[in-house]
Amino acid sequence: MKLNIPNSLTLIRIIFIPLIVVLFLLPAETYHWARPASAWIYGLACVTDWLDGYFARKLEQSSDFGAFMDPVADKLIVSVAMILLVWAQPDLIILLGAVIIIGREIIISALREWMAQKGKSDAVKVSKLGKYKTFAQMFALGFLMHRDDWLGMPVHETGLVLLVLAAILTVVSMVDYLKASMVEIRK
C-alpha cells in the first residue's frame, strides 16, 4: 500500500470511527458536549470522503488500495452511525432508515462484486442519484447524531426529514442498479 494523500484520508476516516463511538456513548448528563462533538467528527469524516476522491483524481493518485478501502470506510462509518442512532433512539423512522440504508449497502456491494467477476462493473458504477443519496444520508446522520438545535435550526427534525429523503433515494438508486444489471441477473 502506498500511503498517499487520498489513502491517508481514507485511513483517517476509519480511525475516526472509534472516537465517534466513544464520544456518542458518553453520558449526556455529564458530557453535554460529547454527542455534538461526535457529530462534528462524523461530519469531518464525511468531508474526508469527498477530499480523498478529489485528491485521487486531481493528483492522479488513484490506487487499488484506495479503490478497495474507500467504499469499505464509507460503509463502516455509515453503518456505525446508523447503529448508534438506533441504539440511542429506537423509533420507527430511524430503524427503517437503518434497515433500508444498511440493507442496500450489502445488496449493492454484493452486486458490484458479482458484476465485476463477470467483467460488467461499468453497469453498476456510482451514479448521480447515488451521489445525491450519499449527500442526503451524510447530512441526515450528522444532524441526527448532533440532535440539539444549532443556530436556531431544528437539527433533529431536519435530520429525520433528510433520513426519509435518503431512504427514498436509497431504494430508488438500488432499483436503478438492479435494473442496470438485470441482463446478467437473468442469465
Secondary structure as UniProt FT lines:
FT   HELIX           5..25
FT   TURN            28..30
FT   TURN            32..33
FT   HELIX           34..58
FT   TURN            59..60
FT   HELIX           64..88
FT   HELIX           92..117
FT   TURN            118..119
FT   HELIX           121..124
FT   HELIX           128..146
FT   TURN            151..152
FT   HELIX           155..180
FT   HELIX           182..185
//
